[in-house]
Each structure stands twice: as C-alpha cells, then as structure tokens.
Amino acid sequence: MTIRIHSAKMKAEVALLAIKNEKTVLEISQDYKIHPSLINKWKSEVIGGLSTIFEKDKAKKLYIQEREAHIEMIEKKLGQIVIENEYLKKNYARVQK
C-alpha cells in the first residue's frame, strides 16, 4: 500500500463535488480512486472552515482600524512636538538677546 499525497486544489475539487451532491461519495471515490471516508473528511473540513473566510475579513478590518488609530495618535503627538519645538526656539532666541 502506497501513500498518495493529494494537492490542495484536488482536495478542494473533490470536496466541492461531494458538497454539491451531484454524484454520490461512492461514485466520486471510484472516479478519483480515493477512499470514501477521505472524501467525507475533506467535505467536513471544507464545511467547517467556511466561517473562517468571513472571520479573516473581520480580523483584517479590525487590524486596519487599529493601525489607523495608532497613526492618528502618532500624528497628533508629532504635531504637539513641532509646536513645542517652535515655541522653545522662539523663547530661546528671546533669552539670548
């Protein structure tokens, strides 16, 4: 018995066929020469993983919002430092006279 390694593309294709129910798992297993339990496992993994697609979008949006808030805070701080620097330069020049 040899161990075959299946590509992610092939697993997705087989799992999608099983989800569509256009063919039985037994027919798909005969077409692709894969054990039916493996097809059912891939099908379950696809169905179970569907929600993570949408969670990734939410996580990405949250990350972007956090980065934008951080940038805004840094810009405010930089503006404050520039104003303080200008004030100090002006007063230092006055003190030196």
N, C-alpha and C positions, 0 to 999 in steps of 0.2 A: 504494500500500500504506500503510495507516494503522497506527499503533502503538496497541494497546489496552492499557490498564492494568487489571490484574485485582486485585480486593481479596484480602486475606489469607484471608478467610473462603471465598471462591470457590476459591482455590488449594488450601486445605485440603480442601474438599469434593471437588474433582476428584482430588486425590492419594489421598484415602481410598477413593474409588471404584476407582481403579487398583490400590490395595493389596488391596482385597477380592477382586479378580478375578471379580466377578460379571458384568462386561462387559469386552470387550477394549479395549485402549487406542484402537484404531481406532473402535470404537463410541462411546466417551466423547468422542473428538475430534470426531466428527460431531455428537453431541448438543450439545456446548458450543462448537463451531466454534473449536477450539483445535488447533494442530499437535501431532501425537503426540509429537514429540521434547520439546516443552514439558511435556507431561503426564509423560513419563518423568523429566524433570529435577525436577519438583516431587515426584514419588514418591520419587526418590532423596534429595532434601533432607529429606523427612519421615522416611524410614527412618534416614538418617544423623544426624538431630537428636534422635531418641528418647532416646538415652542422656543427653543434656544435661538432660532433665527431672529425672532422678534425681540428677545431679551438682549441680543447683541446690539440691535439698533438703539434700544433704550440706554444701554450702558455707554454706547458711543456718544449719544446726545448729552448724557449726564457729564461725561468726561469733558466734552467741548464746553458746556456751560461752566464747569468748574475752572477750566483753563481761562475762559474769557473773564470770569470774575477775578481771577488771580492777576491777569494782565491789567485789568481796570484798577485794582488796588495798587499795583506797582506804578502805573502811570500817575495816579494821584500822589503817591509818595515822591516820585521823581519831580513832579510839579512843585510840591512843597519844598523840596531841597533846592530847586532852582531859585525860587523866591527868597528863601533864607540866604542863599549864597549871594544873590544880588544885594540884599539888604546889608549883609556883612561887608561886602566890597564898598558900598556907598559910605557906610559908617566908618570903616577903616580909613578911607581916604579923608574923611572929615577930621578924624582924630589925628592924623599925620600932619595936618596943616598947622 
